[in-house]
Amino acid sequence: LELVESGGGVVQPGGSLRLSCAASGFTFSNYGMNWVRQAPGKGPEWVSSINGGSGITTYVDSVKGRFTISRDNANNIMYLQMNSLKPEDTAVYYCARLVSGYWGQGTQVTVSS
């Protein structure tokens, strides 16, 4: 099983980024997937989840209205569209299949002027 994130970078406050998570080694559509982030000096924070089949989504309050999670089950990819980014969104973002304890290697997002 492999989860590979991409799309991180440095962006100014108010900017946007789209993260991708490419999954392999399991039947992607059967599993709910998550984005989790870890800011410098802090513990992991769950950001968003999406169901496997129904596509039902949930978000932490701090990103509601700014972030959108989605998935492409045909191509085994999950996305996180991040708009109106704030400095407090700076973190390493991980793609995770939390139920089974699988995480990707993470991608750094830095929001700074």
Contacts in CASP RR format, 6 or more apart in sequence:
PFRMAT RR
TARGET T0000
AUTHOR 0000-0000-0000
METHOD contacts of the structure
MODEL  1
LELVESGGGVVQPGGSLRLSCAASGFTFSNYGMNWVRQAPGKGPEWVSSI
NGGSGITTYVDSVKGRFTISRDNANNIMYLQMNSLKPEDTAVYYCARLVS
GYWGQGTQVTVSS
1 23 0 8 1.000
1 24 0 8 1.000
1 25 0 8 1.000
1 26 0 8 1.000
1 97 0 8 1.000
1 102 0 8 1.000
2 22 0 8 1.000
2 23 0 8 1.000
2 24 0 8 1.000
2 25 0 8 1.000
2 104 0 8 1.000
3 21 0 8 1.000
3 22 0 8 1.000
3 23 0 8 1.000
3 95 0 8 1.000
3 96 0 8 1.000
3 97 0 8 1.000
3 102 0 8 1.000
3 103 0 8 1.000
3 104 0 8 1.000
4 21 0 8 1.000
4 22 0 8 1.000
4 95 0 8 1.000
4 104 0 8 1.000
4 105 0 8 1.000
5 19 0 8 1.000
5 20 0 8 1.000
5 21 0 8 1.000
5 93 0 8 1.000
5 94 0 8 1.000
5 95 0 8 1.000
5 104 0 8 1.000
5 105 0 8 1.000
5 106 0 8 1.000
5 107 0 8 1.000
6 19 0 8 1.000
6 20 0 8 1.000
6 21 0 8 1.000
6 22 0 8 1.000
6 107 0 8 1.000
7 17 0 8 1.000
7 18 0 8 1.000
7 19 0 8 1.000
7 20 0 8 1.000
7 107 0 8 1.000
8 17 0 8 1.000
8 19 0 8 1.000
8 93 0 8 1.000
8 107 0 8 1.000
8 108 0 8 1.000
8 109 0 8 1.000
9 17 0 8 1.000
9 107 0 8 1.000
9 108 0 8 1.000
9 109 0 8 1.000
9 110 0 8 1.000
10 110 0 8 1.000
10 111 0 8 1.000
10 112 0 8 1.000
11 17 0 8 1.000
11 85 0 8 1.000
11 109 0 8 1.000
11 110 0 8 1.000
11 111 0 8 1.000
12 111 0 8 1.000
12 112 0 8 1.000
12 113 0 8 1.000
13 85 0 8 1.000
13 86 0 8 1.000
13 87 0 8 1.000
13 111 0 8 1.000
13 112 0 8 1.000
13 113 0 8 1.000
14 83 0 8 1.000
14 84 0 8 1.000
14 85 0 8 1.000
14 86 0 8 1.000
14 111 0 8 1.000
15 83 0 8 1.000
15 84 0 8 1.000
15 85 0 8 1.000
15 111 0 8 1.000
16 81 0 8 1.000
16 82 0 8 1.000
16 83 0 8 1.000
16 84 0 8 1.000
16 85 0 8 1.000
17 82 0 8 1.000
17 85 0 8 1.000
17 109 0 8 1.000
18 79 0 8 1.000
18 80 0 8 1.000
18 81 0 8 1.000
18 82 0 8 1.000
19 35 0 8 1.000
19 79 0 8 1.000
19 80 0 8 1.000
19 82 0 8 1.000
19 93 0 8 1.000
19 95 0 8 1.000
19 107 0 8 1.000
19 109 0 8 1.000
20 77 0 8 1.000
20 78 0 8 1.000
20 79 0 8 1.000
21 33 0 8 1.000
21 35 0 8 1.000
21 77 0 8 1.000
21 78 0 8 1.000
21 79 0 8 1.000
21 80 0 8 1.000
21 95 0 8 1.000
21 104 0 8 1.000
22 76 0 8 1.000
22 77 0 8 1.000
23 33 0 8 1.000
23 76 0 8 1.000
23 77 0 8 1.000
23 78 0 8 1.000
23 95 0 8 1.000
23 97 0 8 1.000
24 76 0 8 1.000
26 97 0 8 1.000
28 52 0 8 1.000
28 71 0 8 1.000
28 73 0 8 1.000
28 76 0 8 1.000
29 52 0 8 1.000
29 53 0 8 1.000
29 73 0 8 1.000
30 52 0 8 1.000
31 52 0 8 1.000
31 97 0 8 1.000
31 99 0 8 1.000
31 100 0 8 1.000
32 49 0 8 1.000
32 50 0 8 1.000
32 51 0 8 1.000
32 52 0 8 1.000
32 97 0 8 1.000
32 99 0 8 1.000
33 49 0 8 1.000
33 50 0 8 1.000
33 52 0 8 1.000
33 71 0 8 1.000
33 78 0 8 1.000
33 95 0 8 1.000
33 96 0 8 1.000
33 97 0 8 1.000
34 46 0 8 1.000
34 47 0 8 1.000
34 48 0 8 1.000
34 49 0 8 1.000
34 50 0 8 1.000
34 95 0 8 1.000
34 96 0 8 1.000
34 97 0 8 1.000
34 98 0 8 1.000
35 46 0 8 1.000
35 47 0 8 1.000
35 48 0 8 1.000
35 49 0 8 1.000
35 69 0 8 1.000
35 78 0 8 1.000
35 80 0 8 1.000
35 93 0 8 1.000
35 94 0 8 1.000
35 95 0 8 1.000
35 96 0 8 1.000
36 44 0 8 1.000
36 45 0 8 1.000
36 46 0 8 1.000
36 47 0 8 1.000
36 93 0 8 1.000
36 94 0 8 1.000
36 96 0 8 1.000
36 98 0 8 1.000
36 103 0 8 1.000
37 44 0 8 1.000
37 45 0 8 1.000
37 47 0 8 1.000
37 89 0 8 1.000
37 91 0 8 1.000
37 92 0 8 1.000
37 93 0 8 1.000
37 94 0 8 1.000
37 109 0 8 1.000
38 44 0 8 1.000
38 45 0 8 1.000
38 91 0 8 1.000
38 92 0 8 1.000
38 94 0 8 1.000
39 45 0 8 1.000
39 88 0 8 1.000
39 90 0 8 1.000
39 91 0 8 1.000
40 90 0 8 1.000
40 91 0 8 1.000
44 94 0 8 1.000
45 60 0 8 1.000
45 91 0 8 1.000
46 60 0 8 1.000
46 98 0 8 1.000
47 59 0 8 1.000
47 60 0 8 1.000
47 63 0 8 1.000
47 67 0 8 1.000
47 80 0 8 1.000
47 93 0 8 1.000
48 57 0 8 1.000
48 58 0 8 1.000
48 59 0 8 1.000
48 60 0 8 1.000
48 63 0 8 1.000
48 67 0 8 1.000
48 69 0 8 1.000
48 80 0 8 1.000
49 57 0 8 1.000
49 58 0 8 1.000
49 69 0 8 1.000
49 98 0 8 1.000
50 56 0 8 1.000
50 57 0 8 1.000
50 69 0 8 1.000
50 70 0 8 1.000
50 71 0 8 1.000
50 78 0 8 1.000
51 57 0 8 1.000
52 71 0 8 1.000
52 73 0 8 1.000
53 73 0 8 1.000
55 71 0 8 1.000
57 68 0 8 1.000
57 69 0 8 1.000
57 70 0 8 1.000
59 65 0 8 1.000
59 67 0 8 1.000
59 69 0 8 1.000
62 88 0 8 1.000
63 82 0 8 1.000
63 89 0 8 1.000
66 82 0 8 1.000
66 83 0 8 1.000
66 84 0 8 1.000
66 85 0 8 1.000
67 80 0 8 1.000
67 81 0 8 1.000
67 82 0 8 1.000
67 83 0 8 1.000
68 79 0 8 1.000
68 80 0 8 1.000
68 81 0 8 1.000
68 83 0 8 1.000
69 78 0 8 1.000
69 79 0 8 1.000
69 80 0 8 1.000
69 81 0 8 1.000
70 78 0 8 1.000
70 79 0 8 1.000
70 81 0 8 1.000
71 77 0 8 1.000
71 78 0 8 1.000
71 79 0 8 1.000
72 78 0 8 1.000
72 79 0 8 1.000
78 95 0 8 1.000
80 93 0 8 1.000
82 89 0 8 1.000
82 109 0 8 1.000
85 109 0 8 1.000
85 111 0 8 1.000
86 111 0 8 1.000
87 111 0 8 1.000
87 112 0 8 1.000
88 111 0 8 1.000
89 109 0 8 1.000
89 111 0 8 1.000
90 109 0 8 1.000
90 110 0 8 1.000
90 111 0 8 1.000
90 112 0 8 1.000
91 108 0 8 1.000
91 109 0 8 1.000
92 106 0 8 1.000
92 107 0 8 1.000
92 108 0 8 1.000
92 109 0 8 1.000
93 106 0 8 1.000
93 107 0 8 1.000
93 108 0 8 1.000
93 109 0 8 1.000
94 103 0 8 1.000
94 104 0 8 1.000
94 105 0 8 1.000
94 106 0 8 1.000
95 103 0 8 1.000
95 104 0 8 1.000
95 106 0 8 1.000
96 102 0 8 1.000
96 103 0 8 1.000
96 104 0 8 1.000
97 103 0 8 1.000
END
